[in-house]
Amino acid sequence: MKPNYRHTMIACFVGYIVQAIVNNFVPLLFLTFQDSYGIPLAKITLLVTFNFAIQLMVDLLSALFVDRLGYRRSMILAHVCAAVGFILLTILPEVMDPFTGILISIVVYAIGGGLLEVLVSPIVEACPVDDEAGSAAKERAMSLLHSFYCWGHVGVVLLSTAFFALCGIQNWKWMARIWAIVPVVNMFAFMKVPIAALESEGEKGLNIRELFGLPVFWILFVMMLCAGASEQAVSQWASTFAELGLGVTKTVGDLAGPLSFAVLMGTSRAFYGKFGEKLNLDRFMIGSTFLCIAAYLGISLFPVPALSLVCCALCGLSVGIFWPGTFSKAARALPGGGTAMYAFLALAGDVGCSGGPTVVGFLSDAFGGDLKKGILCAIVFPIMMLVSILALAKKSQKKEA
């Protein structure tokens, strides 16, 4: 009987929802941790740093062990780590130093998040498609896949906020246990679904040295770095921007800022996932970079705060295709890239996600706390993205000629 890879795709979609839970649930509890356990705010900010630092380390190391362990076992391990991390979050702070307990929990589920970042995209890329559909079908699938991270982000914020409003923030541990169910269920799915090999039989993916010797890989690396930075440089500051500019509460700021950003970013990815066969990926990405540059200028230069906030949301629409589009281009430009390629591209994306907001923060401080000027300086990321897309297109044209 022919394997049904539709179930594999669905499990991968849920995998990205799991990653959204990993990255976006605990930040909703920062003030609760401060009030309940007396943890200073300076220490709490380290939790985000540790989460992404562990994911970066996993991105880096996964190129060395994923192929040996196998995609199925690695994906099961990722889900186990995610679930165990959330369960530990409800136990460890009560039986040891609260900050240490929370930190250990985050380290465990961050290992799962890092593995998911590396594994999900190549598993989807390896799923067979009809010969008539060709690479366009893979590009649409990749874009649709990454939209589920956005929907997961939206779901985590809305459902958790609703739970806290109905049941009280003091019952946050029950919400953590509920979110732990998602990776447990999806773990069982990955025990059963078919997983295709990334390379054809008899072929072997490029090793790290071979990969690093290819100029095309470094263009793709820069594209992924800029994709992460362009996205998070605005997303991570959108709530603060709304609070300072509009004078609203944090709850309203979260809904008006990061949530609207995530909804439009998911919409962009879902749109390409639905209509990608009628669109040229290069043109779509180039058009998105121009929209992103315009959004950055609007955020920074519009004197009316409400208009600047609208531009924050439009920035989400513009960056949606950057991450999945780069993965699709990598699969087309380096079909033998293998696990190492996806691992190092994930690493580049996560470096961008960490570095983009940091650059905005440092530059804003340099301009006397002016967040608008910090974001204006970060416009270098979408500009670099545009230059990289054009450089990759030029190399592709030379190769075809």
C-alpha positions in Angstrom: 0.0 0.0 0.0 1.3 3.4 -0.9 2.3 5.6 2.1 0.0 8.5 2.9 2.3 11.5 3.3 -0.7 13.8 4.0 -0.6 12.5 7.6 3.1 13.3 7.7 2.4 16.9 6.6 -0.3 17.3 9.2 2.1 16.1 11.9 4.7 18.6 10.7 2.2 21.4 10.8 1.4 20.5 14.5 5.2 20.3 15.1 5.5 24.0 14.3 2.6 24.7 16.7 4.6 22.9 19.3 7.5 25.2 18.6 5.3 28.2 18.9 4.2 27.0 22.3 7.9 26.5 23.3 8.8 30.1 22.3 5.7 32.0 23.3 4.0 30.6 26.4 6.5 31.3 29.2 7.0 35.0 28.2 3.3 35.4 29.1 4.3 34.5 32.7 7.2 36.7 33.3 5.4 39.1 35.6 3.8 36.1 37.4 7.2 34.7 38.0 8.4 38.0 39.3 5.4 38.3 41.7 5.2 34.7 42.8 8.8 33.8 43.2 10.5 37.2 43.7 12.7 36.8 40.7 14.3 40.1 39.6 13.4 41.3 36.1 17.0 41.3 35.1 17.1 37.5 35.8 13.8 36.9 34.0 15.1 38.5 30.8 17.9 35.8 30.9 15.2 33.1 30.4 14.6 34.3 26.8 18.3 34.4 26.2 18.7 30.8 27.5 15.8 29.5 25.4 17.3 30.8 22.1 20.9 30.0 23.2 20.0 26.4 23.7 18.1 26.3 20.4 21.1 27.8 18.6 23.4 25.2 20.2 21.0 22.4 19.1 20.9 23.9 15.6 24.7 23.7 15.5 25.1 20.2 16.9 22.2 18.6 15.0 24.2 18.5 11.8 26.5 16.0 13.6 23.9 13.6 15.1 20.5 13.8 13.3 21.5 11.6 10.4 23.0 9.0 12.7 20.0 8.9 15.0 17.4 9.1 12.2 14.7 11.6 11.5 11.9 9.6 13.2 13.8 9.1 16.5 15.0 12.7 16.5 11.5 14.0 16.0 10.2 11.8 18.8 13.0 13.1 21.0 12.1 16.7 20.2 8.5 16.1 21.3 9.5 14.3 24.4 11.8 17.2 25.4 9.0 19.7 24.7 6.4 17.9 26.8 8.8 17.0 29.7 10.0 20.7 29.8 6.5 21.9 30.3 5.7 19.3 33.0 9.0 20.2 34.8 8.0 23.9 34.7 5.0 23.0 37.0 7.2 21.0 39.4 10.8 22.2 39.7 10.1 25.8 40.9 8.3 24.3 44.0 11.0 21.9 45.0 14.2 23.9 44.4 15.4 27.5 43.8 12.5 28.8 41.6 14.8 30.5 39.0 17.0 27.4 38.7 13.9 25.2 38.3 12.4 27.4 35.6 15.8 27.6 33.9 16.2 23.8 33.8 12.7 23.4 32.4 13.4 25.9 29.7 16.7 24.1 28.8 14.8 20.8 28.4 12.0 22.2 26.2 14.4 24.4 24.2 16.2 21.3 23.1 12.9 20.1 21.7 12.4 23.5 20.0 15.8 23.5 18.4 15.3 20.0 17.0 11.9 20.9 15.6 13.5 23.9 13.8 16.0 21.7 12.1 13.8 18.7 11.4 10.4 19.8 10.3 11.3 21.6 7.1 13.4 18.8 5.6 10.8 16.2 6.4 8.2 18.3 4.5 10.7 18.9 1.7 11.3 15.1 1.4 7.5 14.3 1.1 6.9 13.1 -2.4 4.7 15.3 -4.7 3.1 14.6 -8.1 5.7 15.1 -10.9 3.3 17.5 -12.6 3.2 19.7 -9.5 7.0 20.0 -9.3 8.9 22.4 -7.2 6.0 24.9 -7.0 4.1 22.4 -4.9 7.0 22.1 -2.5 7.3 25.9 -2.2 3.5 26.1 -1.4 3.8 23.3 1.2 6.8 25.0 2.8 5.0 28.4 3.1 1.9 26.7 4.4 4.0 24.8 6.9 5.6 27.9 8.3 2.2 29.7 8.6 1.3 27.2 11.4 4.0 28.7 13.6 2.2 32.0 13.3 -1.2 30.4 14.0 0.4 28.6 16.9 1.7 31.9 18.3 -1.8 33.4 17.9 -3.4 30.4 19.6 -1.0 30.4 22.5 -1.6 34.1 23.3 -5.4 34.0 22.8 -6.1 30.7 24.6 -3.7 31.3 27.4 -5.0 34.8 27.9 -8.6 33.5 28.0 -7.6 30.8 30.4 -6.0 33.3 32.8 -9.0 35.6 32.6 -11.4 32.7 33.4 -9.4 30.6 35.8 -7.0 33.2 37.2 -3.3 33.6 36.5 -2.5 31.7 39.7 -3.6 28.5 37.9 -1.0 28.9 35.2 0.4 25.5 35.9 -2.7 23.8 34.6 -2.3 25.8 31.3 1.3 24.5 31.1 0.0 20.9 31.6 -2.6 21.5 28.9 0.0 22.7 26.4 2.2 19.7 27.2 -0.6 17.5 25.8 0.1 18.8 22.3 3.6 17.4 21.9 2.6 14.2 23.6 -0.1 13.5 21.0 2.1 14.6 18.1 4.9 12.3 19.4 2.6 9.3 18.9 1.8 10.6 15.4 5.5 10.6 14.5 5.8 7.0 15.6 3.4 6.0 12.8 3.6 8.5 9.9 5.8 7.6 6.9 9.0 9.7 6.6 10.7 9.9 3.2 14.5 10.0 2.8 15.8 13.5 2.1 18.4 12.1 -0.4 17.7 9.6 -3.1 18.8 6.0 -2.6 22.6 5.8 -2.9 23.1 9.6 -2.6 24.7 11.3 0.4 24.1 14.8 1.6 26.9 17.4 1.5 29.2 17.4 4.5 29.9 20.6 6.4 33.2 21.3 4.7 31.7 20.8 1.2 28.7 23.0 2.2 30.9 25.8 3.5 32.9 25.8 0.3 29.8 26.8 -1.8 29.2 30.6 -2.3 25.5 29.9 -2.9 25.2 28.5 0.6 26.6 31.7 2.2 24.1 33.8 0.2 21.3 31.6 1.6 22.9 31.8 5.1 22.7 35.6 4.9 19.1 35.4 3.6 18.1 33.3 6.6 19.9 35.6 9.0 18.1 38.6 7.5 14.8 36.8 7.5 15.0 36.2 11.2 16.3 39.7 12.0 13.7 41.5 9.7 10.9 39.6 11.5 11.9 39.8 15.1 13.4 43.4 15.1 9.8 44.6 14.8 7.9 41.7 16.4 9.7 41.7 19.7 9.3 45.4 20.1 5.8 45.7 18.8 4.1 45.4 22.2 6.4 48.0 23.8 5.9 50.3 20.8 2.1 50.1 21.2 2.3 50.7 25.0 4.6 53.7 24.6 3.1 55.2 21.5 -0.6 54.7 22.3 -0.4 54.7 26.0 -2.4 51.4 26.3 -2.1 48.5 28.8 0.2 45.6 28.2 -2.7 43.3 27.3 -4.0 45.7 24.7 -0.4 46.3 23.6 0.1 42.5 23.1 -3.0 42.2 21.0 -2.4 45.4 18.9 1.3 44.7 18.4 2.7 41.1 18.3 -0.7 39.4 17.7 -1.6 41.5 14.7 2.0 41.0 13.4 1.7 37.2 13.8 -1.8 37.1 12.1 -0.6 39.0 9.0 2.6 37.0 8.8 0.6 33.8 8.9 -1.8 35.2 6.3 1.1 35.9 4.0 2.4 32.4 4.3 -1.1 30.8 4.0 -1.7 32.9 0.9 1.4 31.7 -0.8 0.6 28.2 0.3 -2.8 28.4 -1.4 -1.9 30.4 -4.6 1.8 29.8 -5.0 1.4 27.9 -8.2 0.2 31.2 -9.9 3.1 33.2 -8.4 6.8 33.5 -9.1 8.7 33.0 -5.8 11.5 35.4 -6.7 9.0 38.2 -7.6 6.9 37.5 -4.5 10.0 37.7 -2.2 11.4 40.9 -4.0 8.0 42.6 -3.7 7.8 41.6 0.0 11.2 43.2 0.7 10.0 46.5 -0.8 6.9 46.3 1.4 9.1 45.5 4.4 11.4 48.5 3.7 8.3 50.7 3.4 6.9 49.3 6.6 10.2 50.0 8.5 10.1 53.6 7.1 6.5 54.0 8.2 7.1 52.7 11.7 10.1 55.1 12.1 8.9 58.2 10.3 5.2 58.5 10.6 4.4 61.1 13.3 1.0 59.5 14.2 1.5 56.5 16.5 -1.6 54.6 15.2 -0.2 54.8 11.7 3.2 53.5 12.9 1.4 50.6 14.6 -0.4 49.8 11.3 3.0 49.6 9.7 4.1 47.1 12.4 1.3 44.8 11.3 2.2 45.4 7.6 5.7 44.4 8.5 4.3 41.0 9.5 2.6 40.7 6.2 5.9 41.5 4.4 8.3 39.2 6.2 6.0 36.1 6.0 7.6 34.6 2.9 11.2 35.3 3.9 11.8 32.3 6.1 9.9 29.5 4.1 10.9 31.1 0.8 14.6 30.9 1.7 14.2 27.2 2.7 12.5 26.5 -0.7 15.3 28.3 -2.6 17.9 26.3 -0.7 16.2 23.1 -1.6 16.2 24.1 -5.2 19.7 25.6 -5.4 21.4 22.9 -3.3 19.3 19.7 -3.7 22.1 17.6 -2.1 22.5 20.0 0.9 21.1 17.4 3.3 20.6 17.7 7.1 23.7 19.9 7.5 22.3 22.6 5.2 18.9 22.7 7.0 20.7 22.8 10.4 23.0 25.7 9.5 20.2 27.6 7.8 18.1 27.2 11.0 21.1 28.4 13.0 21.3 31.5 10.8 17.6 32.2 11.2 17.8 31.9 15.0 20.9 34.1 15.1 18.9 36.7 13.2 15.9 36.3 15.5 18.2 36.9 18.5 20.3 39.6 16.9 17.6 41.7 15.2 15.8 42.8 18.5 19.2 43.2 20.2 20.4 45.6 17.5 17.2 47.6 17.8 17.6 47.8 21.6 21.2 48.9 21.6 20.7 51.5 18.8 17.6 52.8 20.6 19.6 53.3 23.7 22.3 55.1 21.7 19.7 57.5 20.5 18.4 58.2 24.0 15.8 55.5 24.2 14.2 56.5 20.8 12.7 53.2 19.6 11.8 54.6 16.2 15.4 55.4 15.4 16.5 52.0 16.5 14.0 50.4 14.1 15.0 52.8 11.3 18.6 51.6 11.6 17.5 48.0 11.5 16.1 48.7 8.0 19.6 47.3 6.9 18.2 43.8 7.3 15.4 43.9 4.7 17.8 45.8 2.4 20.4 43.0 2.8 17.6 40.5 2.1 16.8 42.2 -1.1 20.4 42.3 -2.2 20.9 38.6 -1.4 17.7 37.6 -3.3 19.0 39.4 -6.4 22.5 37.9 -6.0 21.0 34.4 -5.8 18.8 35.0 -8.8 21.8 36.2 -10.8 23.8 33.1 -9.8 20.8 30.9 -10.8 20.6 32.6 -14.2 24.3 32.0 -14.9 24.0 28.4 -13.9 21.0 27.9 -16.3 22.9 29.7 -19.1 
